[in-house]
């Protein structure tokens, strides 16, 4: 990413670290106690569950925040219409590829573990019945993030573009008071209000249509990312307050875990304690995001020759990784090794295979680059101008 003549490398690095977090998270899901997933190991681990619980507090909020910064940078040189067109190509096309090519093997192997005896080709025809998963076999699975980001960018493109104009920038200057002292933490309030008022009535579905809490919850991070990168003083405030953010992130996650581990979570959905408990979930998500942004801006704003390669790889890697994991897990859970060895094997081999598939079969070919939302190869001449979010939304994730 580029801001003026200054490389905003820390956002690139944070996106890459977030995708590594996604890999760690999904590689562990087969071994996590209590949580359901596509294929589960016979023995599960509560420690893996705690690790994934922590990652799940901020993994997606960070990616949506970074995606908001991407929209800002892209609109500096594009009209709202061309921005929508570019996002459509780099988000919708990979989403189609995902729904019809990448995700079906995951569903097939899950059905096999449930007793399905047909081959993959007989199963694949059922995808075109378009009956939604889990009852049917049509789904976007882990690619829900791309679908949500596409909707946000299409709906808010005119708003984003206006805020990129001179009048919009003047309007944003009214938020500069947030950069003083600790006022930056007011950014958390919309997210807290959304989660506390909607989460009980509208549980998470990731289907976009019925996900009335999360669709606004994730949007709050996208909008905040756009506003913060458009107002550099706000990013400076996040850097300056990074230690405070870290302290708050630590205290809130420990508070949540104290209640969870001692079975003190509120049980009455209409009590003030339940709403307060839900609010802490929103606060801890924000505090971890602010911590990562603050420390990233302070210590990761450095170029490296490997950064350009990783920037191109991260979006296809995200699209591919879970299918690779599910295929490997299908065989790994049939072994008698320990959970830790199974996890380490799944993590290492999934990473290696996904990178190899990208490097050998996607990166060199124009058609494959197009299908996976990458820039045409001949246009990538300056690593400083690489987009930040999974190839425009590439980030997306």
C-alpha positions as CSV (number, residue, x, y, z in Angstrom):
1,X,0.0,0.0,0.0
2,X,1.1,3.5,-0.7
3,X,0.2,6.8,1.0
4,X,1.7,9.7,-0.8
5,X,5.3,8.7,-1.3
6,X,5.4,6.7,1.9
7,X,5.1,2.9,1.9
8,X,2.4,1.7,4.3
9,X,4.0,-1.7,4.6
10,X,2.7,-2.4,8.1
11,X,-0.8,-3.0,6.7
12,X,0.6,-5.5,4.2
13,X,2.4,-7.3,7.0
14,X,-0.6,-7.3,9.2
15,X,-2.8,-8.7,6.4
16,X,-0.2,-11.5,5.9
17,X,-0.1,-12.2,9.6
18,X,-3.9,-12.3,9.7
19,X,-4.0,-14.9,6.9
20,X,-1.4,-17.0,8.8
21,X,-3.8,-16.7,11.8
22,X,-6.6,-18.1,9.5
23,X,-4.4,-21.0,8.6
24,X,-3.6,-21.7,12.2
25,X,-7.3,-21.5,13.1
26,X,-8.7,-23.7,10.4
27,X,-5.9,-26.3,10.8
28,X,-6.9,-26.7,14.4
29,X,-10.7,-26.9,13.9
30,X,-10.8,-30.7,13.4
31,X,-9.2,-31.1,16.9
32,X,-11.1,-28.4,18.8
33,X,-13.5,-29.6,21.5
34,X,-17.2,-28.7,21.5
35,X,-17.2,-26.7,18.3
36,X,-18.6,-28.4,15.2
37,X,-16.7,-28.5,11.9
38,X,-16.7,-30.3,8.6
39,X,-14.6,-33.3,9.7
40,X,-13.7,-34.0,13.3
41,X,-11.0,-36.0,15.0
42,X,-12.2,-38.8,17.4
43,X,-10.3,-37.1,20.2
44,X,-10.5,-33.4,20.7
45,X,-8.7,-30.8,22.8
46,X,-10.0,-28.0,25.0
47,X,-6.6,-26.3,24.8
48,X,-6.9,-26.0,21.0
49,X,-10.4,-24.6,21.6
50,X,-9.0,-21.9,23.8
51,X,-6.4,-21.0,21.2
52,X,-9.0,-20.8,18.5
53,X,-11.3,-18.8,20.8
54,X,-8.6,-16.2,21.3
55,X,-7.9,-16.0,17.6
56,X,-11.6,-15.7,16.7
57,X,-11.9,-12.5,18.8
58,X,-9.9,-10.4,16.4
59,X,-9.0,-12.4,13.3
60,X,-11.9,-11.3,11.1
61,X,-12.3,-7.8,12.6
62,X,-8.7,-7.1,11.7
63,X,-9.2,-8.3,8.1
64,X,-12.3,-6.2,7.7
65,X,-10.5,-3.2,9.1
66,X,-7.7,-3.6,6.7
67,X,-10.2,-4.0,3.8
68,X,-11.6,-0.6,4.7
69,X,-8.2,0.9,4.3
70,X,-7.9,-0.8,0.9
71,X,-11.1,0.8,-0.3
72,X,-9.7,4.2,0.6
73,X,-6.4,3.7,-1.4
74,X,-8.2,2.3,-4.4
75,X,-10.6,5.2,-4.7
76,X,-7.8,7.8,-4.7
77,X,-7.4,7.0,-8.4
78,X,-10.7,5.6,-9.5
79,X,-14.3,6.7,-9.8
80,X,-17.0,4.9,-7.8
81,X,-18.1,3.0,-11.0
82,X,-14.7,1.8,-11.9
83,X,-14.1,0.9,-8.3
84,X,-17.2,-1.3,-8.2
85,X,-16.2,-2.9,-11.5
86,X,-12.8,-3.8,-10.2
87,X,-14.1,-5.1,-7.0
88,X,-16.7,-7.1,-8.8
89,X,-14.0,-8.7,-10.9
90,X,-11.6,-9.4,-8.1
91,X,-14.3,-10.5,-5.6
92,X,-17.2,-12.0,-7.5
93,X,-15.3,-14.0,-10.0
94,X,-13.2,-15.8,-7.3
95,X,-16.3,-16.3,-5.2
96,X,-17.9,-18.1,-8.2
97,X,-14.8,-20.2,-8.6
98,X,-14.9,-20.9,-4.9
99,X,-18.5,-22.0,-4.9
100,X,-18.3,-24.3,-7.9
101,X,-14.7,-25.6,-7.8
102,X,-12.9,-24.9,-4.5
103,X,-15.6,-25.6,-1.9
104,X,-17.4,-28.7,-3.2
105,X,-14.5,-31.1,-2.3
106,X,-14.9,-30.0,1.3
107,X,-18.6,-30.8,1.3
108,X,-18.0,-34.1,-0.5
109,X,-15.5,-35.3,2.1
110,X,-17.9,-34.3,4.9
111,X,-20.7,-36.2,3.2
112,X,-18.4,-39.2,3.0
113,X,-17.7,-39.1,6.7
114,X,-21.5,-39.0,7.2
115,X,-22.0,-42.2,5.1
116,X,-22.2,-41.1,1.5
117,X,-20.9,-43.8,-0.8
118,X,-21.1,-42.3,-4.2
119,X,-18.0,-40.9,-6.1
120,X,-17.2,-37.3,-6.4
121,X,-18.7,-36.9,-9.9
122,X,-22.1,-38.2,-8.8
123,X,-22.0,-35.9,-5.8
124,X,-20.9,-32.9,-7.8
125,X,-24.2,-32.8,-9.8
126,X,-26.0,-32.2,-6.6
127,X,-24.2,-28.9,-6.2
128,X,-26.3,-27.5,-9.0
129,X,-29.5,-28.2,-7.2
130,X,-28.5,-25.0,-5.3
131,X,-29.9,-26.3,-2.0
132,X,-28.0,-24.3,0.7
133,X,-25.6,-26.1,3.0
134,X,-25.9,-27.8,5.5
135,X,-29.1,-29.4,4.3
136,X,-27.9,-29.2,0.7
137,X,-24.5,-29.1,-1.0
138,X,-24.2,-25.5,-2.2
139,X,-22.1,-23.2,-0.1
140,X,-19.4,-20.6,0.0
141,X,-18.0,-21.9,3.3
142,X,-14.9,-20.0,4.3
143,X,-15.4,-17.6,1.4
144,X,-18.3,-15.8,3.1
145,X,-15.8,-13.0,3.9
146,X,-15.5,-12.3,0.1
147,X,-19.3,-12.1,-0.3
148,X,-19.7,-9.7,2.6
149,X,-16.9,-7.5,1.4
150,X,-18.3,-7.4,-2.1
151,X,-21.7,-6.2,-0.8
152,X,-20.0,-3.6,1.4
153,X,-17.9,-2.2,-1.5
154,X,-20.9,-2.0,-3.9
155,X,-23.3,-0.4,-1.4
156,X,-20.8,2.1,0.0
157,X,-18.7,2.9,-3.1
158,X,-20.5,6.3,-3.5
159,X,-20.0,7.1,0.1
160,X,-16.4,6.1,0.1
161,X,-15.8,8.2,-3.0
162,X,-17.5,11.2,-1.5
163,X,-15.2,11.0,1.5
164,X,-12.3,10.9,-0.8
165,X,-13.3,14.2,-2.3
166,X,-12.3,17.6,-0.9
167,X,-15.6,18.1,0.8
168,X,-15.5,14.6,2.2
169,X,-12.0,15.1,3.5
170,X,-13.2,18.3,5.2
171,X,-16.0,16.4,6.8
172,X,-13.6,13.8,8.1
173,X,-11.5,16.5,9.7
174,X,-14.3,16.9,12.2
175,X,-13.3,13.5,13.6
176,X,-9.7,14.6,14.3
177,X,-10.7,15.2,17.9
178,X,-10.6,11.4,18.3
179,X,-6.8,11.6,17.8
180,X,-6.4,13.5,21.1
181,X,-5.7,11.7,24.3
182,X,-7.7,8.5,24.6
183,X,-10.7,9.6,22.5
184,X,-9.8,7.1,19.8
185,X,-11.6,4.4,21.9
186,X,-14.9,6.0,21.0
187,X,-14.5,4.1,17.7
188,X,-15.5,1.0,19.6
189,X,-19.0,2.3,20.5
190,X,-20.9,1.5,17.2
191,X,-19.6,-2.0,17.3
192,X,-20.6,-2.5,20.9
193,X,-24.1,-1.1,20.3
194,X,-24.6,-3.4,17.2
195,X,-23.4,-6.6,19.0
196,X,-25.4,-5.9,22.2
197,X,-28.7,-5.1,20.5
198,X,-28.7,-7.6,17.7
199,X,-26.6,-10.7,18.6
200,X,-29.2,-12.4,20.8
201,X,-32.0,-12.1,18.3
202,X,-29.9,-12.7,15.2
203,X,-27.2,-15.4,15.8
204,X,-24.3,-15.7,13.3
205,X,-25.2,-17.5,10.1
206,X,-22.6,-16.3,7.6
207,X,-25.2,-16.5,4.9
208,X,-25.5,-12.8,4.4
209,X,-29.3,-12.9,4.0
210,X,-30.2,-13.7,7.6
211,X,-27.1,-12.5,9.3
212,X,-28.5,-9.2,10.6
213,X,-26.1,-8.8,13.5
214,X,-22.8,-9.8,11.9
215,X,-23.4,-7.9,8.6
216,X,-23.5,-4.7,10.5
217,X,-20.9,-5.8,13.0
218,X,-18.3,-6.5,10.3
219,X,-19.3,-3.3,8.5
220,X,-18.4,-1.3,11.5
221,X,-14.7,-2.4,11.2
222,X,-14.7,-1.7,7.4
223,X,-15.9,1.8,8.0
224,X,-13.5,2.4,10.8
225,X,-10.6,1.2,8.7
226,X,-11.6,3.6,5.9
227,X,-12.0,6.6,8.3
228,X,-8.7,5.9,10.1
229,X,-6.6,5.6,7.0
230,X,-8.3,8.7,5.5
231,X,-7.4,10.6,8.7
232,X,-3.7,9.9,9.4
233,X,-3.9,11.5,12.9
234,X,-6.2,8.7,13.9
235,X,-3.7,6.1,12.8
236,X,-1.1,8.0,14.7
237,X,-3.3,7.9,17.8
238,X,-3.6,4.1,17.5
239,X,0.2,3.9,17.4
240,X,0.6,6.2,20.4
241,X,-2.0,4.4,22.4
242,X,-0.7,0.9,21.5
243,X,0.3,0.0,25.1
244,X,-3.1,1.1,26.5
245,X,-4.8,-1.0,23.8
246,X,-2.7,-4.0,24.7
247,X,-3.5,-3.6,28.4
248,X,-7.2,-3.3,27.6
249,X,-7.1,-6.3,25.2
250,X,-5.4,-8.4,27.8
251,X,-7.7,-7.4,30.7
252,X,-10.9,-8.0,28.6
253,X,-9.9,-11.4,27.3
254,X,-8.9,-12.5,30.8
255,X,-12.2,-11.2,32.2
256,X,-14.1,-13.2,29.5
257,X,-12.1,-16.3,30.2
258,X,-12.5,-16.0,33.9
259,X,-16.3,-16.1,33.5
260,X,-16.1,-18.9,30.9
261,X,-13.7,-21.1,32.8
262,X,-15.6,-20.7,36.1
263,X,-19.0,-21.1,34.4
264,X,-20.1,-17.7,35.5
265,X,-21.4,-16.5,32.2
266,X,-24.8,-14.8,32.4
267,X,-27.7,-17.1,31.5
268,X,-30.6,-14.7,31.4
269,X,-30.7,-13.2,27.9
270,X,-32.8,-10.3,29.1
271,X,-30.6,-9.2,32.0
272,X,-28.2,-6.3,32.1
273,X,-25.4,-8.7,32.9
274,X,-25.9,-10.5,29.6
275,X,-25.7,-7.3,27.6
276,X,-22.6,-6.2,29.6
277,X,-21.0,-9.5,28.9
278,X,-21.7,-9.3,25.1
279,X,-20.4,-5.7,25.2
280,X,-17.0,-7.0,26.5
281,X,-16.8,-9.3,23.5
282,X,-17.1,-6.3,21.2
283,X,-14.6,-4.3,23.3
284,X,-12.0,-7.1,23.3
285,X,-12.3,-7.4,19.5
286,X,-11.6,-3.8,19.1
287,X,-8.8,-3.6,21.6
288,X,-6.9,-6.5,19.9
289,X,-7.3,-4.8,16.5
290,X,-6.1,-1.5,17.9
291,X,-3.2,-3.3,19.5
292,X,-2.1,-5.0,16.3
293,X,-2.6,-1.8,14.2
294,X,-0.6,0.3,16.8
295,X,2.3,-2.1,17.1
296,X,2.3,-2.9,13.4
297,X,2.5,0.8,12.5
298,X,5.3,1.2,15.0
299,X,7.5,-1.8,14.1
300,X,6.3,-3.3,10.8
301,X,6.4,-0.4,8.4
302,X,9.4,-1.7,6.5
303,X,9.8,-3.0,3.0
304,X,11.3,-6.4,2.2
305,X,11.9,-8.1,-1.1
306,X,9.6,-11.0,-0.1
307,X,6.7,-8.6,0.6
308,X,5.6,-8.2,-3.1
309,X,5.5,-12.0,-3.5
310,X,3.5,-12.5,-0.3
311,X,1.1,-9.7,-1.3
312,X,0.3,-11.5,-4.5
313,X,0.0,-14.9,-2.9
314,X,-2.2,-14.0,0.1
315,X,-5.6,-13.9,-1.7
316,X,-5.2,-17.1,-3.7
317,X,-3.8,-18.7,-0.5
318,X,-6.9,-17.7,1.4
319,X,-9.2,-19.1,-1.2
320,X,-7.4,-22.4,-1.4
321,X,-6.3,-23.1,2.1
322,X,-9.4,-24.6,3.8
323,X,-10.1,-27.1,1.0
324,X,-6.5,-28.3,1.3
325,X,-6.9,-28.6,5.0
326,X,-10.1,-30.5,4.8
327,X,-8.6,-33.0,2.3
328,X,-5.6,-33.6,4.5
329,X,-7.7,-33.8,7.7
330,X,-9.9,-36.4,6.1
331,X,-6.9,-38.8,6.1
332,X,-5.1,-37.5,9.2
333,X,-8.1,-38.2,11.5
334,X,-7.9,-41.9,10.5
335,X,-4.4,-42.3,12.0
336,X,-3.6,-43.2,15.6
337,X,-1.1,-40.4,16.2
338,X,-1.5,-37.8,19.0
339,X,-3.6,-34.7,18.5
340,X,-0.5,-32.4,18.5
341,X,1.3,-34.4,15.8
342,X,-1.9,-34.5,13.7
343,X,-2.2,-30.7,14.1
344,X,1.4,-30.0,13.2
345,X,1.3,-32.3,10.2
346,X,-2.0,-30.7,9.0
347,X,-0.6,-27.2,9.5
348,X,2.8,-27.8,7.8
349,X,1.5,-29.9,4.9
350,X,-1.5,-27.6,4.2
351,X,0.8,-24.6,4.1
352,X,3.3,-26.3,1.7
353,X,0.7,-27.7,-0.7
354,X,-1.3,-24.4,-0.8
355,X,1.9,-22.4,-1.6
356,X,2.9,-24.9,-4.2
357,X,-0.5,-24.9,-5.9
358,X,-0.3,-21.1,-6.0
359,X,3.3,-20.9,-7.2
360,X,3.0,-23.6,-9.9
361,X,-0.5,-23.4,-11.2
362,X,-1.9,-19.9,-10.4
363,X,0.8,-17.3,-10.3
364,X,2.3,-18.0,-13.8
365,X,-0.9,-18.1,-15.8
366,X,-3.1,-15.1,-16.9
367,X,-6.3,-17.1,-16.8
368,X,-5.7,-18.5,-13.4
369,X,-4.7,-15.1,-12.0
370,X,-8.0,-13.7,-13.3
371,X,-10.0,-16.5,-11.8
372,X,-8.4,-16.0,-8.4
373,X,-8.7,-12.3,-8.3
374,X,-5.1,-11.3,-9.0
375,X,-3.8,-8.4,-11.1
376,X,-2.6,-9.3,-14.6
377,X,1.0,-10.2,-14.3
378,X,2.3,-7.6,-16.7
379,X,0.7,-4.8,-14.7
380,X,2.5,-5.7,-11.5
381,X,5.7,-3.6,-12.0
382,X,6.0,-1.7,-8.8
383,X,5.7,-3.5,-5.4
384,X,5.0,-0.2,-3.7
385,X,1.6,-0.1,-5.5
386,X,0.4,-3.5,-4.5
387,X,-3.0,-3.4,-3.1
388,X,-3.6,-4.3,0.4
389,X,-6.4,-6.5,0.7
390,X,-6.0,-9.6,-0.9
391,X,-5.5,-8.2,-4.3
392,X,-7.8,-5.5,-3.9
393,X,-10.0,-7.4,-2.0
394,X,-7.8,-9.6,-2.4
395,X,-7.5,-9.0,0.9
396,X,-10.4,-9.8,1.7
397,X,-9.4,-11.7,3.9
